Amino acid sequence: MTNARILGLLLVGAIVIGAPAVGCGSSQDPSGFDNPHGTSAEAGTGGFGTGNEEAAAACQGLRCQQEACGGGGDTTVTGTVFAPNGKHPIYNAIVYVPNAEPAPLVKGATCDKCGAVTGDPVTSTITEPNGNFILKNVPIGKNIPLVVQVGKWRRKVTIPEVKSCTENKLLDPELTRLPKNQSEGDMPRIALTSGGCDTLGCMLPKVGIDASEFGVASDGPTKSVHTYLGAGLEADLAGGPNGAPPASTLWNDVNQLKNYDMVILSCECREARDGEDSPTKNATSFAAMNEYLNAGGRIFTTDFMYTWYKYSPDPQMQSIASIPGGAPPVEGPMTLDATFPKGKALYDWFNVVVPGSNGQISPDIVFGNYESTVASKTQVWASSPKGFSGTGTGPRVMTTNVPVGVDADKQCGKGVHIDAHVNQPGLGGDRVDTSFPNSCPDPIKPAENLLAFFFFDLASCIQNEQAAPTPPPIVK
């Protein structure tokens, strides 16, 4: 070997030995997210088949900032996810650190599957009934992105700094709450029908949705909540903002329904269907609502709005329960069923927001429209004595996944029914009228918290209600 060749090899060796160690790259884009498409240029160079390519591919972006801690320690981020008001804890919210920008959410009725979050999560968890979360193995460094999500509620924030091998506490509710308006993050599109016998709509501003997000159908996607005019025993008790169209224009048109992720259907004081005076619903309405649910729609009903289940054209939906109807008053309070995982979560959640409730909830009026349910097709969350309608207890809060009677992984839509008036007009100052949502001055009632829980639970992905929720899987 010539002296020149030996000298050249020595120089190359000196360069390699003297070069700084290069880990996986963290090339960041202007958004603050680490480059999801590969490692830094330095980490991808060299190799000559020596295994450097494997080392470069071992981590990407924020995964390169995850650090093993000795002695059984961990780098954690802890906090509490709240509703937009920063007060109500959110159960079963997904919390994760994304390695890329989360994909835009598709608004309207869609078949959302559990675990299908985007943004290549580096680490993820879900919240407990009290809204608390512990996120483990979090990347260390400054300006670490964090996403909180429940269905199509989603907000991305930045943690100023995550320190290694210790607990990093997020104590400010403003950092870990869901968005109040669309400028803060993603919100579901919600249709609200007013009704003369239950002011369901007043729950929405109380959980923190900004007044700027309320409007009517003609406002389109600039507003998250559109009000439609339902019926009632007194016309002024089933009002809404100026320009709000009749509810029939919503539920007679499946394409209009499919514009919304969720439809809140306030009690109209009667069934209000064909065959009654001043009907608002007919066979076209029931067929459209059934198609909407099968497509992934979500509906929230109380009292007489059992009609959407009882008169569905789908025999499977009709079979979920015995529903005599007629709104017979029954005894209260409702007693929560804590014998299944999500039922226990509701029990615990309610004790957080209404300390000492111990599973007892007293709406303004409880009804016995439902005589019984089919356990394989619907989940009962609360019951109460039948009282005047008979002996024993009857179901009072139910959820049904749709299509009815198929495996949970094939179900897309969901209905929740509360057989009560939770916010009875005339028992306070709340109204849905031309000044809505400013027409809801009352503080949230203890029982009204039941609406809040199911409002956010209804937004989450469809699952077997008997099973405990699990975090999205991490794919490395």
DRENROMI-587265 format. One record per atom (N, C-alpha, C): residue in one letter; x, y, z. Coordinates in steps of 0.1 Angstrom, whole numbers, plus 5000, padded with zeros to 4 digits. Atoms other than C-alpha are relative to their C-alpha. Last residue first. Example, Ala and Ser with C-alpha at 12.3 -4.5 7.8 and 13.67 -1.06 7.14 Angstrom:
DRENROMI-587265
S499149895000;S513749895071;S499250115008;A500949885000;A512349555078;A500950125000;
//
This chain:
DRENROMI-587265
K498749955000;K456250325158;K500749964987;V499250075010;V452550295157;V501350064998;I498849935006;I450950405189;I500749914990;P498750075001;P447450265195;P501150094995;P499650045013;P444650505204;P501349935000;P499349905008;P443750495241;P500349954986;T498650025000;T441150245255;T500750114991;P499349945011;P437550285265;P501549985001;A499249884996;A436150035290;A500750064988;A498650004999;A433649795274;A500750135005;Q499750084988;Q429949765281;Q501549995002;E500149934988;E429250055258;E500349925012;N500850084991;N430649865228;N499950075014;Q499350124994;Q432150145208;Q498949925008;I501050104996;I431150445186;I500849875005;C500150105010;C433650735186;C499149895005;S498950095001;S433051035208;S499749884991;A499149965010;A430551315201;A501149904998;L500650035013;L427751135220;L501050044989;D499850145003;D430051135251;D499449964986;F498650035005;F430351515248;F500249854998;F499649915011;F426651585249;F501449974995;F500450075012;F426051285272;F500250084987;F499250125001;F428051445300;F499749934987;A498649975004;A426551795294;A500849874998;L500049975014;L422951665294;L501550034996;L500250125008;L423551495327;L500050034985;N498750065003;N424951825340;N499949874993;E499649965013;E421451955336;E501449964997;A500450115010;A420451745366;A500450044986;P499450134998;P422451975389;P499749904990;K500650084990;K421152285372;K500849875003;I500450145004;I423452505351;I499549935013;P498850094999;P423352865361;P499549864997;D499950074988;D420353055347;D501349925001;P499349944989;P420653325321;P500349925012;C499850114991;C419853135289;C500750055012;S501250024993;S418353405266;S500049885010;N500049914989;N421753515255;N498849995009;P499950064987;P421953205234;P500050095012;F499250124997;F419353285220;F501450014993;S498749954995;S418053645216;S500949885004;T499249925010;T415253545193;T501350055005;D500949905007;D414053275217;D500950084990;V499450005013;V415352955234;V499150094992;R500950025012;R414353015270;R500950004988;D499450055013;D416052995304;D498949994990;G500049895010;G414553215332;G500549954986;G498849924999;G413552935356;G499950114989;L499550034986;L410852675362;L501350085002;G500949944990;G408752815333;G500649975014;P500349865001;P410352595307;P499150045011;Q501449975003;Q411452255320;Q499850154999;N500149854998;N415252205319;N498650054996;V498949974991;V415851825324;V500050155003;H499749865003;H412451725311;H501150045010;A500349904990;A412651345313;A500050144994;D501449994999;D413151025294;D499550095012;I500249974985;I416751095285;I498550025001;H501349954996;H417450945250;H499950015016;V500150004986;V420850895234;V498750065004;G501049924994;G421150795198;G500049995015;K500450024985;K424150665180;K498950105003;G500849894994;G425550625145;G499649975014;C499549865003;C428450425129;C499250115007;Q500949904997;Q428150055138;Q500650144999;K500849975012;K430149785121;K499050115002;D499049955010;D432849765148;D499350034986;A499649864997;A430049745174;A500950054989;D498849994991;D428749415159;D500450155001;V498850055006;V425249435143;V501250025010;G499950145002;G421849455159;G501249944993;V500450094988;V420949815155;V500349864996;P501250085002;P422750015127;P499849905012;V500750035013;V423250215149;V501049974989;N499149985011;N424250235186;N499349944987;T500250115010;T421450285211;T501050034989;T499249975013;T421850485243;T499849884991;M499650115009;M419350495272;M500850054989;V499049955009;V418450705302;V500649884992;R500249855002;R415150645320;R501150074991;P498849935006;P414650265320;P499750154998;G500049995015;G411850145343;G501250084996;T499349895006;T411750025379;T499950004985;G498750035005;G409349795398;G500650134995;T499050034990;T405649845400;T501449974994;G499850144996;G403250015376;G501049985011;S500250095012;S402550335356;S500349855004;F501450015004;F401850545387;F499849904988;G501049924993;G405250475402;G498649984995;K501149985010;K407550315376;K498950095006;P501250074997;P410550365400;P498950034989;S500849954988;S413650505384;S498849925002;S501450044999;S416350395360;S499450075011;A500749954988;A419750515347;A498649955000;W499149934991;W422350415321;W499450045013;V500749924990;V420450155301;V501050065009;Q499450004987;Q422350035270;Q499250095009;T500049874994;T420449935239;T500649995014;K500149905010;K420449645215;K500050145005;S499150035011;S421549335234;S500050124990;A498649984995;A419849455266;A501049994988;V499350135004;V416449485249;V501450025002;T499150005011;T414549765267;T500649874997;S498950094998;S411549805290;S500950014987;E500350104991;E408550025296;E501149915003;Y499450135003;Y409850335280;Y499649905011;N500350035014;N407650645281;N500549864996;G499950145002;G407850655319;G499649964986;F501150075007;F408551015325;F500349854999;V499550135005;V410751215350;V498749934994;I501150105001;I410051585355;I500649884994;D501349924997;D412451865366;D498849915000;P500449915010;P415451615366;P498750075005;S501449964999;S416551465399;S499750104989;I500249885008;I419751265397;I498650034999;Q501449955000;Q421051015423;Q499850134992;G500850075010;G424250825416;G498650044999;N500050144998;N426050935447;N499049924991;S501250045007;S425151305444;S499849855001;G501050064992;G427551395471;G498849954993;P499450084989;P429651635450;P498849955009;V501149984990;V427751745418;V500449925012;V500749885004;V430551795392;V498950035010;V499049895001;V432951535407;V499250134998;N499649974986;N430151295419;N501150125000;F501149924994;F428651315384;F500450045014;W500049865006;W431951205369;W499050095007;D498949934994;D432150905393;D500150144995;Y500349984985;Y428650785384;Y501150085006;L501049894998;L429350855347;L499750025015;A499349885004;A432550645348;A499050125002;K499249964988;K430750365366;K500750134998;G501049954990;G428250365337;G500750045013;K500449865003;K431150355313;K499050055009;P498949914999;P432650045330;P499650154997;F499250025011;F429349855337;F501050114999;T499650145001;T427649805370;T500849974988;A498650005000;A427350175378;A500649864999;D499550135000;D423750215368;D501550004999;L499050045010;L422650565378;L500449855001;T498850064993;T419550615399;T500949944989;M499350105008;M416950855386;M501249955008;P499149965010;P415051045413;P500449884991;G498549985000;G412251015408;G500649975013;E499349964988;E408650885405;E501550024996;V499650114991;V406850865372;V500850065012;P499149964990;P404951115349;P500349885010;P500550014986;P403250945320;P501050045010;A499449924990;A404651085287;A499349995014;G501149934993;G402250925262;G500550095011;G500149855003;G404750665251;G498950075008;P501449965001;P404150285251;P499850154998;I500249854998;I407750235242;I498550034999;S501449984999;S408849865245;S499750155004;A500749984987;A412449875235;A498549994998;I499149984989;I415049805209;I499450015013;S499950114990;S412649645185;S500950025012;Q501250014992;Q411649955166;Q500049905011;M500149894991;M415250005157;M498750005008;Q499050024989;Q415549655143;Q499950125010;P500650094989;P412249695124;P501049985011;D499250114999;D413750005105;D499549915011;P500350115010;P411050235094;P500849885001;S499050035010;S411550425127;S499549904990;Y500650005013;Y408350505145;Y501049994989;K501350075001;K409350415180;K499549984986;Y499750144999;Y412950535177;Y498849914998;W499050035010;W412450885163;W500449855001;T500750045013;T409150905183;T501149964990;Y499950145002;Y411150895216;Y499449964986;M499250035011;M411251265210;M500449864999;F500850045012;F408251285233;F500949974988;D501450014999;D410651285264;D499349954987;T500750014987;T414151375255;T498549994998;T501449994999;T416451325225;T499550005015;F500249984986;F420051355214;F498650045002;I501249924996;I420851235179;I499949995016;R500350024985;R424151125164;R498850095003;G500549894993;G424751065126;G499749975015;G499149964990;G427050795113;G499550125008;A498949945006;A425350705080;A501150065010;N499250115006;N422950465097;N501350064993;L499350084989;L421850755119;L500849894994;Y498949924994;Y421150975089;Y500749935011;E498850005009;E419250705071;E501150085006;N499450135000;N416950655101;N501249994991;M499250014987;M416451035104;M500649865001;A498849925001;A415451045067;A500849995013;A499150075009;A412950755070;A501450084999;F499550124993;F411350905101;F501049934991;S499149964989;S410951245085;S500649885006;T498749955006;T409551105052;T501050045011;A499250125004;A407050895072;A501350054993;N500750095008;N405751215089;N500949884996;K499250115005;K406851475114;K499149904993;T498749955005;T405651825123;T500849894994;P498850095000;P401951745128;P501350074994;S498849935003;S399552025136;S501249915000;D500249865004;D396851815152;D501450064997;E500349914989;E397751445154;E499850144994;G501050064992;G397551175127;G499650095012;D501350025008;D400851255111;D499049935008;R499950085013;R403351325139;R498750004993;A500049915011;A403551585167;A500349934987;E499350075010;E404551325194;E500150084987;R500850105005;R403651575221;R500749934989;C501250014991;C405251845242;C499049904995;E501049915005;E407751935214;E498649985007;C501350054999;C410751785233;C498950104995;S500749964987;S414051925221;S498549954999;L501549995003;L415951735194;L499250025012;I500650004987;I419751785194;I498550034998;V501249935000;V421351675161;V499349995014;M500950034989;M424951585159;M498850084999;D499550124993;D427651565132;D499149965011;Y499749984986;Y425651785109;Y500549875006;N499149894999;N425551825071;N500550015015;K498650055001;K424051475070;K501050115000;L499550074987;L420751615083;L501449964999;Q499849894991;Q420451845052;Q500449955014;N498849935004;N421051555029;N500350125009;V498950074995;V418451345048;V501350074997;D499050015010;D415751605042;D501349945005;N500650065012;N412551585061;N501049984989;W500250154999;W414351625094;W499249944989;L498850084996;L415851965087;L499749854999;T499049995011;T413152145068;T501349935003;S500350095011;S410752005093;S500950014988;A499350124998;A412552195121;A499749904989;P500850114992;P411152515107;P500949875001;P501050065007;P413852775096;P499249895008;A499950154998;A415753005119;A498849944993;G499550075012;G415853355103;G500149855002;N500749955013;N415553545135;N500749924989;P499549875006;P416953335164;P499250034987;G498650015004;G414853065181;G500450134993;G499549905009;G411452985194;G501449984996;A499250085009;A409652695209;A500550094989;L499150084992;L408252855241;L500849904990;D498849924996;D406753145221;D501049925009;A499049975011;A404552905202;A501250075005;E500149855002;E402852765233;E501150044990;L501449964996;L402052395234;L499850154999;G500350014986;G405252335215;G498650045003;A501449974996;A406752305180;A499949995016;G500950114998;G410352315166;G498650055005;L501249974991;L412152605151;L499149875001;Y501250025008;Y415652515138;Y498850015009;T501350034994;T418852645154;T498949994990;H501249955008;H422252605138;H498749975007;V501350044995;V425352555160;V498950074992;S500050144997;S428852565146;S498749945004;K500650024986;K428552895128;K500049855002;T499449904991;T430752995098;T499549995014;P498950054991;P429952655083;P500650115008;G499050105005;G426652765068;G501149975010;D498749964996;D425053085081;D501149904995;S499549925010;S421853005062;S501450055003;A499550095011;A421252715086;A500650094989;V501050085007;V420952945116;V500649944988;G500649935012;G423353095141;G498949914995;F501450035002;F425353025173;F499450074988;E500150135007;E429153015172;E498549964998;S499749975014;S429653385182;S499849874991;A501249945006;A427953315215;A500250024985;D500149865001;D430953095225;D498850054992;I500049975014;I430352735234;I499850154999;G498949915005;G431252715271;G500150034985;V498750085000;V429352425287;V501150084993;K499550024986;K426652685297;K501349915000;P499249904995;P426352805261;P500649985014;L498849975009;L425252465250;L500850125004;M498850074995;M423052365280;M501250044992;C499349914990;C420552635270;C501249935006;G499049925006;G419652435238;G500850095010;L498750075001;L417952165258;L501150094995;T499049915006;T415152395267;T501449945000;D498650034994;D412552125273;D501050094992;C500050074986;C408752145268;C501449975005;G500749934990;G408152395239;G500149945014;G501250074996;G410752265216;G499450065012;S500649954987;S413752405198;S498749925002;T501449975002;T415652195172;T499450055013;L500949994988;L419352225175;L498650034996;A501349945002;A421752125147;A499249995012;I501250044991;I425352085156;I498850064995;R501149935004;R428552085135;R498749955006;P501050075008;P431351945155;P499050104995;M501250034992;M434152175167;M499149934991;D501150075007;D437752205156;D498849985009;G499850145003;G440252455171;G498749954992;E499150074990;E440652795187;E500249854996;S498649945001;S439353005158;S501049935009;Q499350065011;Q436352765155;Q501450064998;N500449955013;N435052875189;N500949944990;K501249934999;K435152765225;K499450044987;P500249865006;P437752505219;P498650065002;L500450005014;L438252215243;L499750144995;R501450015002;R440152275276;R499749994985;T500550145003;T443752185283;T498549994998;L499150075009;L445552525281;L499549864996;E500049945014;E442852735295;E500949934990;P501150065008;P442452495324;P500050064986;D500949895005;D445952615337;D498949934991;L501049964990;L447652345358;L499050104995;L500749895007;L449652155332;L498850045009;K501449974997;K452051955354;K499550114992;N500249875005;N455351815340;N498550035001;E501449975004;E456251505360;E499950154997;T500749944989;T459951425358;T498550024996;C500150104989;C462351225337;C499450065012;S499850155000;S463051505313;S499949945013;K498750044994;K461651855313;K500049855002;V500150134993;V458851945289;V501449965005;E498850084998;E458752315279;E499649875007;P498849925001;P456252575266;P501349915002;I499450004987;I453552305260;I501350084999;T498550024998;T451852405228;T500450015014;V499349904992;V448152365220;V501549975000;K498650025000;K446052175194;K500650125008;R499249884998;R442352155199;R501449975002;R498550025000;R439851895187;R500750145002;W499449894992;W436151845191;W501549975000;K499649895009;K435251615162;K500250135008;G500750005013;G435251305183;G500550114992;V501150094997;V436751405217;V499250014987;Q501050025010;Q440251555212;Q498949915005;V501150064992;V443051715231;V498949984990;V501450005005;V446251765211;V499149945010;L500950094992;L449751865225;L498650014993;P501550005003;P452652015207;P499249905007;I500550135003;I456052045225;I498550014997;N501149995010;N457352405224;N499649864995;K500949895000;K460652335243;K498949994989;G499649895007;G462352005250;G499050115001;I499549894992;I461551655260;I500350114991;P498749945005;P459351405241;P500450125009;V500249885008;V456651255264;V501450054995;N499050015010;N457150895276;N499950124990;K498650054997;K453950905295;K500950004988;L499450035013;L450751115293;L501449965003;I498550024999;I448851105326;I500549964987;F499350095009;F445251235323;F501550005005;N498550004998;N442651385346;N500649904990;G499349935011;G439151455333;G501550005001;N499849864995;N437451345366;N500850094990;P501349934997;P436051035348;P500250145005;E500950074990;E439550945336;E498750085002;T500349944987;T441151095304;T499149915009;I501349945000;I442650905275;I499750045015;T500850054989;T446250845266;T498650054999;S501549974998;S448650895238;S499549945012;T500550064988;T452350905228;T498650045002;V498850054994;V454150975196;V499749935013;P499849974986;P450851025177;P501349935005;D499050104996;D451151015139;D500450025015;G498949924995;G449051335132;G501149915006;T498949975010;T445751155128;T501150085007;V499549874999;V443350985153;V501150024990;A499649955013;A441650665142;A500350155001;G498550025002;G441650495176;G500550064987;C499249974988;C437850445177;C501549984996;K499650124993;K436150445143;K501050045011;D498749974993;D434150745130;D500449875008;C499950114991;C431450665104;C501450005007;T498950095005;T430751005090;T500049885010;A500250144996;A427751245094;A501149924993;G501350065004;G428951605089;G500149855004;K501249964992;K432451755091;K498849934994;V501149995009;V435551575078;V498850035008;L501150094997;L438451665101;L498950014990;P501349934998;P441551815087;P498949905002;A500849985012;A444651595092;A498750075002;P501250085001;P446751635123;P499250044987;E501349924999;E450051815116;E498849904999;A500249945012;A452951565123;A498750085002;N498749995007;N454551395152;N499950084987;P500050035014;P451451455174;P501550024995;V499049915006;V451551445212;V500249954986;Y498850055006;Y448351295225;Y501050104995;V498949904998;V445351335247;V501249944994;I498750055004;I442051155238;I501050115002;A499449925011;A439051255258;A501449944997;N499750085013;N437350965276;N500450094989;Y499750144999;Y435751185303;Y500349954986;I500450085012;I435751565300;I500649865002;P499050095005;P435851775332;P499449914989;H500450145000;H433352055334;H501149914995;K500550054987;K434952385344;K499649855000;G498850014991;G437152535316;G499549955014;N500249914989;N433952655298;N501249995011;P499549865004;P435152485266;P499950105012;A500949955010;A434752145284;A500550144996;F501349944997;F437752045304;F499250034988;V500749955012;V440751815300;V498750055005;T501450035001;T442851785332;T499450064988;G500949885000;G446651775336;G498549955000;T501350024993;T449651555336;T499250124999;V500849885000;V452751535313;V498649975006;T501450005001;T455251255320;T499450154999;T500449865003;T458851185315;T498550014998;D500649975013;D459450855332;D499850154999;G500649875002;G461350695361;G499450024986;G501450015001;G461950325367;G499350144998;G500650024987;G465450385380;G498549995000;G499650114991;G466750525348;G499249995013;C499649954987;C464850735323;C500449885009;A500150104990;A464750665286;A500550055013;E498850044993;E464350975265;E499749905011;Q500450084989;Q461851075238;Q501349945007;Q499949934987;Q463251355218;Q499449935011;C498549994997;C464051145187;C500250075013;R499650134994;R460351045186;R501550005004;L500149994985;L459651415181;L500449875007;G500649894994;G460851395145;G500049995015;Q500249895009;Q461751045133;Q499350115009;C501049904994;C463250755151;C499950114990;A500550054987;A465050425142;A499050105006;A501550035000;A465250515105;A499449975013;A500749875003;A468650695109;A498549985000;A500049914989;A469950395128;A499350134997;E500950054990;E468850155101;E499950105012;E501449985005;E470450365074;E499049955010;N500449874997;N473650375095;N498650034995;G501150004990;G473849995093;G499650145004;T499650044986;T477249955077;T498950015010;G500550134996;G476049945041;G500449965014;F499450115008;F478350225029;F499549865004;G500550144997;G476950425058;G500749904992;G499050104997;G477150795051;G499549865001;T498850015009;T474351035052;T500949895005;G500350095012;G470751005066;G501349984992;A500250144995;A471551145101;A499849904988;E498850064994;E473151455087;E499849865003;A499050045011;A470251525063;A501249945006;S499249895005;S467851525093;S500949954989;T499149944990;T465351245097;T500850114993;G498750075000;G462351165075;G500950075011;H499650075012;H458951275064;H501349935000;P500550144999;P457351375097;P500549924988;N500250045013;N459551695100;N499649855000;D498950065006;D459151795136;D499749944987;F500050145000;F456152015142;F501349954994;G499650054987;G456752375151;G500049855001;S501150024990;S454652505123;S500449965014;P500349874994;P457752645104;P498849985010;D500649915010;D458952285098;D499650135007;Q501349944997;Q461452125122;Q499550084988;S500249895009;S464351895113;S498650055001;S501249934995;S464651675143;S499650124992;G500249855003;G467251435130;G498750055006;C501049985010;C467951095146;C499750154999;G501250094998;G471151105165;G499050024989;V501349955005;V474451245153;V498949905003;A501050115002;A477651185173;A498750074996;P500950014989;P480151475167;P499049894997;A501349955003;A482851405141;A499149995012;G500149864994;G486451355154;G498650064998;I499950014985;I486350975149;I499850145006;V501150084994;V484951005114;V500150005015;I501249935002;I487351285103;I498849935007;A500049894991;A490351115118;A498750084999;G500350054987;G489450795100;G499950115010;V501550044999;V489150975067;V499749955014;L500749885000;L492651135073;L498549985001;L499949944987;L494150805082;L499250135001;L500950084991;L492750645050;L500150065015;G501449975003;G494350925029;G499049935010;L500349874995;L497650895046;L498650034998;I500150024986;I497750515039;I499650145007;R501250074996;R496950575003;R499849995015;A501149905003;A499650844999;A498749935004;N500149904989;N502150615016;N498950094998;T499249885001;T501450344991;T499850095012;M500949885000;M500050005000;M500950125000;
//
